[in-house]
Amino acid sequence: MIAARGLGRRFGDKRVLRGVDLDVGDGAFALVTGPNGSGKTTLLRLVAGLALPSEGELRVDVTRDRIGLLAHDPLVYRELTALENLELYGRLYHVPERRERIGMLLERFGLWDARHERVAAYSRGMTQRLALCRVLLHEPQLLILDEPYTALDAQGAELLDAQLAELRGERTFLVSTHDPQRVRALATSELSL
Amino acid sequence: MNYLSDVGALTRKDLLLQLRARDTLPAMLLFVAAVFVVFHFSLPAGSSRLAASGLLWVAIVFTALLALGRAFVPEREQRTLDALVLAPCDRSAIWLAKSLATLAFLVAAEIVALPLFELFFHGLHGSTVAGVALADLGICAVGTFVGATAVVTRARELLLPLLFLPLAIPLIIGGVGASVVHGPGRYLGFLALYDLLFALLCWAAFEYVVVE
């Protein structure tokens, strides 16, 4: 699904990624590790199509509507409610039976009771749960998760563990994390930057 | 149909965000009213209709600049532009929706500003209103495009007016022309042509300014 050869990216004079080779097959769970500043986030942005490589080749055999990206930022609007955020993305992704799917995800991630509250009133952990709802809303084939456990409490982290375990094998994962132990058991390959 | 539905969803979101923030429209109204009051007392008595027309256009362009400066604030602060760019909708829908939302606020400000202008300067004609309506389209189309270009840079507050004002000069020429000549058709046609050309350019090129 993802093939990269000699992938590199620079911002002005600064080279943030250099000579990365990556092969991720359908249904694989690829783990990307590395210290701060090693280019993990840049690699994930390149694969998501949010940035273009400065050098090398990258092939991603999946269309934009089949990609789910969990970035450093939750990518939700703070002045909208959880429901309004998911409605917006549900419309943009043309999710069938949108209302039911949104309700199911909000229930699963423990946000149903707070669905009419603006995200600005959410804690960081609740916002991260909402971000996960956004990512899973359109049932993406390729899940790109950048530090997915950030800000989650123990219960939220367990929910995410269960979700990853449930989808592993059915979906393709590209996950970057500072805490590889948490997901290493699920990983089929590991790239250290 | 999907394209229109995407534009509708995004426009609704933009209007909702700006209405809830409660800063853009009040700031625009206050600014445009203050400009008219200042010019009313600073222009010498008996100043020509030409001078009054000129200041109307200065007020409109700078009021629009306020709205354009706020248009991409939610996307910048919450980095949600990434999520919109990643969504499967045509990326030009993001530009069109943002332009429509900005246009709504600009028109709302002008509904108050134009009667105020008439009250202070007595120079409002049908051709002026038609010129303002046509110029609004160009201002929002070009301004939103420039706003999206500027929002990813560090010097965004400087870049937006620096890029936008030179591009707005033809609109001011056309608008002032339509306001002061007896046969404004040529100037209104010029404004319509500007709108068409720049809207097409921005629509086609928007994709390239939102991907790194």
Interface residues (C-beta under 8 A of the other chain):
Chain A: R45 A48 G49 L50 A51 L52 T63 R64 D65 I67 L69 A71 D73 P74 L75 V76 Y77 R78 E79 L80 E84 L88 Y89 R91 L92 Y93 H94 R118 R134
Chain B: N2 S5 D6 A9 L10 K13 L16 L17 R20 A21 P74 E77 Q78 R79 T80 D82 A83 L84 V85 L86 A87 P88 C89 V211 E212
